Amino acid sequence: MPLITLFIYGFLSAAAALLLQVVATALGGSLTEIAASTGFISLSVLFLFAAALIEEGSKWIFFRQFRVRLGDTLSSPSPFGLGVIFGLGFSLVEIGLIAFSLKTFSILPLAGIIGVHILTSLFYSYYLFRLTPRVLSHTLFLLALTTLLHACYNLFLV
């Protein structure tokens, strides 16, 4: 049962990230005008990094909550399996959005979506279930690393 719950946590994490991205985009209208008028770095690059940060922050929060609430109910948890399950739950939301918005789509971007979300979830899983003690500086480094990996993937798509 905890593994199904982990999948749901991944799914809810993506839904929360999507909601935050929509709100940030709606509120960011005036910010984009300011950034464009001041010659700030390319706006699309800024949005790709912001989207990656929102998604990775949401993943961290939800995965950590799973660890706190249900992590002790697992007998000898495998960080690899847990990361894959959480990443698949997260990926399902993005793939669903693509499937509903496009009539045709390539398998390669779908594999990339699944791959990047499983990869970053593996980092979180290993950190939460294998490393102790967990300190703020390590957590911030992990969040920065996964955001950078995710943003690089986003930039690769452009």
C-alpha positions in Angstrom: 0.0 0.0 0.0 2.8 2.6 0.7 4.1 2.1 -2.8 0.7 3.1 -4.3 0.7 6.0 -1.9 4.1 7.0 -3.1 2.9 7.0 -6.7 0.0 9.2 -5.7 2.4 11.6 -3.9 4.3 11.9 -7.1 1.1 12.6 -9.0 0.0 15.2 -6.5 3.4 16.8 -6.5 3.1 17.4 -10.3 -0.4 18.7 -9.9 0.8 21.2 -7.2 3.7 22.2 -9.4 1.3 22.8 -12.4 -0.9 24.9 -10.2 2.0 27.0 -9.0 3.3 27.4 -12.6 -0.1 28.7 -13.7 -0.3 31.1 -10.8 3.2 32.3 -11.4 2.6 32.8 -15.1 -0.6 34.8 -14.4 1.1 36.9 -11.8 4.3 37.3 -13.8 2.8 39.4 -16.6 4.2 42.6 -15.2 7.5 41.0 -14.4 7.9 39.9 -18.0 7.4 43.5 -19.2 10.0 44.7 -16.7 12.5 42.0 -17.7 12.0 42.7 -21.4 12.4 46.4 -21.0 15.6 46.2 -19.0 17.3 43.7 -21.3 17.3 41.0 -18.6 18.4 37.5 -19.7 16.3 35.8 -22.2 12.8 35.6 -20.8 12.3 32.0 -22.1 15.5 30.9 -20.3 14.3 32.5 -17.1 10.9 30.8 -17.4 12.5 27.4 -18.0 14.6 27.7 -14.9 11.6 29.0 -12.9 9.5 26.0 -14.1 12.3 23.6 -13.2 12.6 25.1 -9.7 8.9 25.0 -9.1 8.7 21.3 -10.2 11.8 20.2 -8.2 10.7 22.2 -5.1 7.3 20.5 -5.3 8.9 17.1 -5.7 11.2 17.7 -2.7 8.3 18.8 -0.5 6.0 15.9 -1.4 8.8 13.2 -1.3 9.9 14.5 2.1 6.4 14.4 3.4 6.1 10.7 2.2 9.3 10.0 4.0 8.1 11.6 7.2 4.6 10.2 7.2 5.1 6.7 5.7 8.8 6.0 5.3 9.0 4.0 8.5 6.3 1.6 7.3 8.5 0.3 4.5 10.7 -2.7 5.3 14.2 -2.2 3.9 13.1 0.4 1.2 15.1 0.5 -2.0 15.9 4.1 -3.0 15.9 3.0 -6.6 12.5 1.5 -6.6 11.0 4.4 -4.6 12.5 7.0 -6.9 11.2 5.2 -10.0 7.7 5.0 -8.6 7.6 8.6 -7.4 9.0 9.8 -10.8 6.5 7.8 -12.7 3.7 9.4 -10.7 5.0 12.8 -11.4 5.6 12.1 -15.1 2.0 10.9 -15.6 0.6 14.4 -15.1 3.0 15.9 -17.7 2.4 13.1 -20.2 -1.4 13.4 -19.7 -1.2 17.2 -20.4 0.8 16.5 -23.6 -1.6 13.7 -24.7 -4.6 16.0 -24.2 -3.1 19.0 -25.9 -1.5 17.4 -29.0 -3.0 15.2 -31.6 0.4 13.6 -32.4 3.6 13.4 -30.4 6.9 11.7 -30.5 8.0 9.0 -28.1 11.4 10.6 -27.6 10.1 13.6 -25.6 7.9 11.3 -23.6 10.9 9.2 -22.7 12.8 12.4 -21.8 10.0 13.5 -19.5 9.9 10.2 -17.7 13.7 10.0 -17.6 14.3 13.5 -16.1 11.6 13.0 -13.5 12.8 9.6 -12.5 16.4 10.8 -12.4 15.7 13.7 -10.1 13.4 11.5 -7.9 16.2 9.0 -7.5 18.4 11.8 -6.1 15.7 12.7 -3.6 15.0 9.1 -2.7 18.7 8.2 -2.1 19.0 11.4 0.0 15.9 10.8 2.1 16.3 7.0 2.6 20.0 6.5 2.8 21.9 9.6 3.9 21.9 10.7 7.5 22.1 13.3 9.0 20.3 15.5 6.5 21.3 19.1 6.9 20.0 22.3 5.3 23.1 23.0 3.3 23.0 19.5 1.7 19.3 19.8 1.0 19.8 23.2 -0.7 22.7 21.7 -2.8 20.5 18.8 -3.8 17.6 21.1 -4.8 20.1 23.3 -6.8 21.6 20.3 -8.5 18.2 18.7 -9.5 16.9 22.1 -10.6 20.0 22.6 -12.8 19.6 19.1 -14.3 15.9 19.7 -15.0 16.6 23.2 -16.4 19.3 21.7 -18.8 16.7 19.2 -20.0 14.2 22.0 -20.5 16.8 24.0 -22.5 17.6 21.0 -24.6 14.0 20.9 -25.7 14.0 24.5 -26.9 
